[in-house]
Amino acid sequence: MKLITSVGPNPRMVRMFMAEKGIELPLETIDIVKGNASRTPEHIKKNPMGGSPVLELDNGSYLSEITVICEYLDEKFPGGNLIGANAEERGEARMWTRRVDLNICEPMLNGFRYAEGIKLFQNRFRCLPEAADGLKAVGQDNLGKLNEWMAGKQWIAGNRFTIADILLFCWLDFLKGVGQSISADHKNVQAWFDRVAARPSVAATAG
Ligand SMILES: N[C@@H](CCC(=O)N[C@@H](CS)C(=O)NCC(=O)O)C(=O)O
């Protein structure tokens, strides 16, 4: 098994999940910026959508989509409780992962891709520069809803650190560097962010 990885919040999320579980795999780092390596014909054979990361399996097939890769690794390397120990816990963690992904991560990242990142992305897929500001605002609105939910809570899903925390942390840590910081009003989210930032898996996967 091998993880094809690169810069960016998507591959970092998988590496942070692996670090939390103590999984070590061979890594192949590709240059998705200057090298355009996430869009070559060879890479598209592994991931028809383009993009990084991709997990190469021992049977020669490939998995992409970060939450799917994490679910697969969780099954292959039992231990820890980042998704859930029973159906109820898994349901709760998956529900929050999907909420965070669809309502916060996707709009905010597309807001970046269609504005600050447009030079990199405009030849890779359709970009909607006119939508960028609105998407950033949608993400912030939903971060505000999460801020209310987080009052008095340590972690996003239930009372344990899960895949949902890893996902959102990797996005917000990336987005703060490209002009989408956590609003000063979102104090509960900021306190949660600082809690996650102190975990060894964050330092181990920085950069
Ligand atoms: N939905 C995909 C998104 C992957 C993705 O967009 N990865 C970014 C890095 S953060 C990338 O490869 N960007 C360059 C490109 O799309 O060519 C996933 O879950 O893995």
The ligand as a MOL file (V3000), in Angstrom:
LIG
                    3D

  0  0  0     0  0            999 V3000
M  V30 BEGIN CTAB
M  V30 COUNTS 20 19 0 0 0
M  V30 BEGIN ATOM
M  V30 1 N -12.5380 15.3600 -3.5560 0
M  V30 2 C -11.1240 15.1010 -3.6010 0
M  V30 3 C -10.3930 16.4420 -3.7250 0
M  V30 4 C -8.9110 16.2980 -4.0200 0
M  V30 5 C -8.2550 17.6350 -4.3140 0
M  V30 6 O -8.8810 18.5820 -4.8030 0
M  V30 7 N -6.9550 17.7260 -3.9860 0
M  V30 8 C -6.2000 18.9350 -4.2370 0
M  V30 9 C -5.0900 19.1010 -3.1770 0
M  V30 10 S -5.7540 19.7730 -1.6930 0
M  V30 11 C -5.5140 18.8520 -5.5910 0
M  V30 12 O -5.0010 17.8080 -5.9500 0
M  V30 13 N -5.5080 19.9780 -6.3230 0
M  V30 14 C -4.8410 20.0610 -7.5920 0
M  V30 15 C -5.6980 19.5240 -8.7080 0
M  V30 16 O -6.9210 19.3790 -8.5240 0
M  V30 17 O -5.1260 19.2780 -9.7840 0
M  V30 18 C -10.6790 14.2790 -2.3900 0
M  V30 19 O -11.5080 14.0510 -1.4790 0
M  V30 20 O -9.5440 13.7600 -2.3360 0
M  V30 END ATOM
M  V30 BEGIN BOND
M  V30 1 1 1 2
M  V30 2 1 2 3
M  V30 3 1 2 18
M  V30 4 1 3 4
M  V30 5 1 4 5
M  V30 6 2 5 6
M  V30 7 1 5 7
M  V30 8 1 7 8
M  V30 9 1 8 9
M  V30 10 1 8 11
M  V30 11 1 9 10
M  V30 12 2 11 12
M  V30 13 1 11 13
M  V30 14 1 13 14
M  V30 15 1 14 15
M  V30 16 2 15 16
M  V30 17 1 15 17
M  V30 18 2 18 19
M  V30 19 1 18 20
M  V30 END BOND
M  V30 END CTAB
M  END
